[in-house]
Amino acid sequence: MAGMGKRMRPHTLTIPKPLIPIAGKSIVQRLVEDLKATVQKPIDEIAFIIGDFGKEVEHSLLQIASDMGAQGTIYYQNEPLGTAHAVLCAAPSLKGEIIVAFADTLFRTSIIQSNNADALIWVKEVENPSQFGVVKLNNEGIITDFIEKPQMPVSNLAIIGIYYFKSGELLRQELQFLIDNDIKVKGEYQLTDALQNMKNKGFILKASAIDEWFDCGNKEATLHTTKRILELSNTNELIMPTAKIINSIIIPPCFIGIDAVVENSVIGPHVSIGKHTHIKNCIIKESIIQRYSQVENLLIQHSIIGNNSDIIGKFKDLNVGDYNTLTL
C-alpha cells in the first residue's frame, strides 16, 4: 500500500487509499478480517508495505494487526519500482506460509481448503479481460500461463491481487532474482514475472476462484464497493447505538457511525456516515461522508466528502411560472 492513490485524489492527500473507510471500517481492515475468516488459520504477523505516511497512519495499521491477534510490522517502499520490489521490501517477513494482498482489493469467497499447490492465485471471471492480467489453466486447474491485458480472448480469469505461497522463502528467492538480474517490464519489477519463473521451474501454481471482487481503486469503484458491503451487512449492526437520528428518515442499508447526528434529513439508500459527523437538512443517497464533518442544506448523490469538512449549502428562493422545466 505504498502508492500515492492518485486516482482517489483529493481523499488520499492526507491518508493512504487503503485507510479510506467503507461503512465504518477502513479498506485494509476489512481486507485483513476477510483474509483471516477465509484461511481459518492463526495469523502470526501482518506486514504493511507503505510510503512515508506519518506516524499516525502507522499507528492505525499496527492497531489493525493487534486487533487480529497478530504482530504488526511496517516496511517502506521509497521508490515506485513495481509490485515485486514492493513485496521484497518486506523480505524479513517472507518466511513460511504467507499471503500477499494488494490493499485496495476486497473480496467475498468461501473458505480456502488445504491443497498441494506451491502457490494459489485468486482470480475472478470478468467480462473485459483485456483490462487485467489473466491466467490460463489446464484440465487439472493448474496455471499454464500468465498474460497481461490480453488483446485476444485467451482467458477471462483475472488476477485480483491476492496470492498464497506455501514458502515465503521461495518467493523471496524469486523476487531477488528479478532485482539481481534487472528484469523489468516498463521500468518496474513485476510479481507476475516471479510467478512465471516458479511455473517454469515446475512448481505447482493453481487458481482459486472467488465469488465477488470489490475494487476500491477510484471514486466510482469505491462507491460501488460501499453499496455492496452495505447490502451484505446485517442492517441491525449498521447504525451505531450512540448515533442520534432526529426527525429523519433512514432508507436502508446505511451506516451511521459513533456519535453521528442526522437531523431533519432523508438518508439512503447506500450511504456511509462517519463518526462525529453532523448531517442537517439534507437528502443524501449513494454517498460516503467521512468523519468529523458537518453537512447542511444539501441534496447530493454519488458523492464522497472527506474528514473534517464543512459543507454548508443554501436553500433557493424560486418564483417559477407555468410550463417550466428546471434542473437545479
Secondary structure, 3 states (H helix, E strand, C coil): CCCCCHHHCCCCCCCCHHHCEECCEEHHHHHHHHHHHHHCCCCCEEEEEECCCCHHHHHHHHHHHHHCCCEEEEEECCCCCCHHHHHHCCHHHCCCCEEEECCCEEEECCCCCCCCCCEEEEEEECCCHHHCEEEEECCCCEEEEEEECCCCCCCCEEEEEEEEECCHHHHHHHHHHHHHCCCCECCECCHHHHHHHHHHCCCCEEEEECCEEEECCCHHHHHHHHHHHHHHCCHHHCECCCCEEECCEECCCEEECCCCEEECCEECCCEEECCCCEEECCEEECEEECCCCEEECCEEECCEECCCCEEECCCCCCCCCCCCCCCC
